[in-house]
Amino acid sequence: TTTTAETCDYPPTGNVVDYFKPPNGTKLVYEDIMLRAGAEQRRRELSYTVNGGTADEIDWVIGTVSGQDIAVRTFLGLMQIANSSGTASDFDRASYAKLWPLDTGKSIVLPITTFANSGQRYSSELSLCVRRFETLSLPAGKFETVVIDGYNRIVSGGNSLPFDEVYTRHWYAPQFGIYVQRVRAMYHRRREVMKQTRRAIQISQ
């Protein structure tokens, strides 16, 4: 069960985790699995490579099997600002930054406006909760992670979207500035329409 900001009542540990930007060339390869109605629809590999940025932002190059690379920029780990497909998100960076440094029980509720290259614009409300610290074993290795739950609810302008609620759990690895595992479930009118699992199978720095 995903925890929202309203129910994020986990006691703090005091062992806070600061944001860290990984060096250029850091590469994570994920296995990405998509399920619909419980049946596997797609399985593929994606590579994320750090290609610059600033102290707070990371420019990623995402490589796919088809060979079509996508550029993505993230802010303080989890928030995608823009991508080369023409989608951009606008939010209060200072409000999101209050989640940092990470510790259990910290939470935020963040209004977001998303602009798509099609000209579509929609508003959503993202709830984030730092749930726990967890040692996670994956094909890429064993990692000390921060488990962060997210719940994103479309507020307006999303009539043409195939979903209106998204539940996400991130296993965030501080040394890489990104998650090493992510599980996401999308819902439309309270019915699950898609589930996606992504986990790191290879990492190099």
Rosetta blueprint (number, residue, H / E / L):
1 T L
2 T L
3 T L
4 T L
5 A H
6 E H
7 T H
8 C L
9 D L
10 Y L
11 P L
12 P L
13 T L
14 G L
15 N L
16 V L
17 V E
18 D L
19 Y L
20 F L
21 K L
22 P L
23 P L
24 N L
25 G L
26 T L
27 K E
28 L E
29 V E
30 Y E
31 E E
32 D E
33 I E
34 M E
35 L E
36 R E
37 A L
38 G L
39 A E
40 E E
41 Q E
42 R E
43 R E
44 R E
45 E E
46 L E
47 S E
48 Y E
49 T E
50 V E
51 N E
52 G E
53 G E
54 T L
55 A L
56 D L
57 E E
58 I E
59 D E
60 W E
61 V E
62 I E
63 G E
64 T E
65 V L
66 S L
67 G L
68 Q L
69 D L
70 I E
71 A E
72 V E
73 R E
74 T E
75 F E
76 L L
77 G L
78 L L
79 M E
80 Q E
81 I E
82 A E
83 N E
84 S L
85 S L
86 G L
87 T L
88 A E
89 S E
90 D E
91 F E
92 D L
93 R H
94 A H
95 S H
96 Y H
97 A H
98 K L
99 L L
100 W L
101 P L
102 L E
103 D L
104 T L
105 G L
106 K L
107 S E
108 I E
109 V E
110 L E
111 P E
112 I E
113 T E
114 T E
115 F E
116 A L
117 N L
118 S L
119 G L
120 Q L
121 R E
122 Y E
123 S E
124 S E
125 E E
126 L E
127 S E
128 L E
129 C E
130 V E
131 R E
132 R E
133 F E
134 E E
135 T E
136 L E
137 S E
138 L E
139 P L
140 A L
141 G E
142 K E
143 F E
144 E E
145 T E
146 V E
147 V E
148 I E
149 D E
150 G E
151 Y E
152 N E
153 R E
154 I E
155 V E
156 S E
157 G L
158 G L
159 N L
160 S L
161 L L
162 P L
163 F L
164 D L
165 E E
166 V E
167 Y E
168 T E
169 R E
170 H E
171 W E
172 Y E
173 A E
174 P H
175 Q H
176 F H
177 G L
178 I E
179 Y E
180 V E
181 Q E
182 R E
183 V E
184 R E
185 A E
186 M E
187 Y E
188 H E
189 R L
190 R L
191 R E
192 E E
193 V E
194 M E
195 K E
196 Q E
197 T E
198 R E
199 R E
200 A E
201 I E
202 Q E
203 I E
204 S E
205 Q L
